[in-house]
């Protein structure tokens, strides 16, 4: 086997391969930390992710169809997770929408308790990141936000709510500008998960 990002010989010659291998290591950290919390509360990682997402996002995004896109899994996978969360009384299904077949998912009081116990699962990683200088953080964030946008445009990430794909965003003369906020955006002000995000029409 010759060409591979995971071939150490290729990594020595190609920094992009090194970065991809590094991102894989970081993704493993997320899995490990999430699993640790999952075992503590008797839920699966996807069930915890769903609860945390519901806690911090608007109701229009908290349904089976969107959650499947958000976590890049099938609707049946989300439906199974939701069924178990409902059985454990961690969520409430709200059928008040005009479409009687669909429902929004809300947290119950018990669900909020679980979120309070688990939403800090990434804190160990954040602690390490906090050790970088401000300029290093801003540079890393700028690269990550552009990477997420490109992966979405290539169809690999089905959902993103970053400024670069929003109809309110424009870049002119090396300046990032938000027409909703009516202000120029510093690199560190670019959002990855904007509550006001509205997808820009693709030309």
Secondary structure, 3 states (H helix, E strand, C coil): CCCCCCCHHHHHHCHHHHHHHHHHHHHHHHHHHHHHHHHHHCCCHHHHHHHHHHHHCCHHHCCHHHHHHHCCCCHHHHHHHHHHHHHCCCEEEECCCCCCCCCEEEECHHHHHHHHHHCCCCHHHHHHHCCCCHHHHHHHHHHHHHHHHHHHHCCCCCCCECHHHECCEEEECCEEEECCCCEEECHHHCCCECCCCCECCCC
